[in-house]
Amino acid sequence: MDLFFIDAPLDPDERESSLARKHKMMARGYADLVYRDPFDGMANELTGVGSGTVRLEVEPWLLPTPPDSMSFMLTVENFVAFVDSNGCLEYARRAGELVRQNLPRIPVIFGVDHSLTGGAVEAIAKEVGGESLRLIIFDSHFDFILPTIRCGLIQYDLETNPATKFSKNDPFIFNRPDSYNADSFLYYLLGRVPHENIYIVGVSDYPPREAEEIDDERVSRYVDFYKGIEASGVHVLTKEKILKKPREVRELLSSTALPYTYLSVDVDVCSNTSIRGARFLDYHGISHSDLYDLVASVRKSFAHSKLVGLDFMEFDVYSAGAVHAGKQDRTYPIMAEAFRRLVQPHYL
């Protein structure tokens, strides 16, 4: 395999808690971080990654560890404005251009914001034809959800859940446009890759049965939207299915009539089970052993489907490699091992 690596450190996380943490760690000079860029964490675990790396240039305030001089930019308002104005889409297109410039070599992206995957996939779909491309996403989340739908769920939670983590005084859960972002980027790929060519593996946010019985337009819209995409042909392989019917899932991933495969790994697919170094830790994902089994199944399919793109995204540099409850997080070693199992012996 002729691989080239892209360092993609875009981190437009708009959550107030995330920005407060950045300010706190910035004031300490990021002294407690193992790595300030997730690419460095992966490169340290793998041989030969550093040479010839292509870097996606990111505005300093949008880095996972911004410099002191950018402190004034780190406000919820600024990040919301960036996301709402389709800033993530602009960076995804830049990532896609880096991919296009280096084809036919196989891009491998290590980065933060999952929305960048959309740009890489779009570039490759244009090159090989979307109808020939199988897109596999390992993720705890179903990244098709538009902001208006997500905000509706949050508003419902505010009204009905006494223990809600949201605030009714937060202006940014109302009147948000349907932007391209890490929560919605797959929706924008539906016109580039046929629905039946897309596999979402490991999701934990599948609407429960009780959600279908809730008489609220906002919840109904979410359930109908989610299940409507599934009904359109997108394969949704939940965490529960992986655990209960592992052979069926492995067989599905190891066999395909499509000549090309792109695999994207959101590291939160193993969140709270094997790792803590993901940006979002709202679910307990699959174990790293399960991840390795799934990777082996995808690898098996390379006998008749060529790998044309790969990425590992959504690293959190503040938690990855840190000590949690007396144990050192193993996000980087686990994801590096998944990478090796996917591409060796072609890449050493």
TATA-V507924 format. One record per helix or strand. SS is the DSSP state (alpha for helix, beta for strand). FROM is the first residue (numbers start at 1). LEN is the number of residues. If there is no record, write none. Layout:
# TATA-V507924
SS,FROM,LEN
SS,FROM,LEN
This chain:
# TATA-V507924
beta,3,6
beta,10,1
alpha,16,12
alpha,38,8
beta,54,2
alpha,60,3
beta,63,1
alpha,68,6
alpha,76,9
alpha,87,16
beta,106,6
alpha,116,13
alpha,130,3
beta,133,6
alpha,147,14
alpha,171,3
alpha,187,3
alpha,195,3
beta,198,6
alpha,209,4
alpha,217,15
beta,235,4
alpha,239,6
alpha,246,9
beta,260,7
alpha,267,4
beta,271,1
beta,275,1
beta,278,1
alpha,288,14
beta,306,8
beta,315,1
beta,323,2
beta,327,2
alpha,331,13
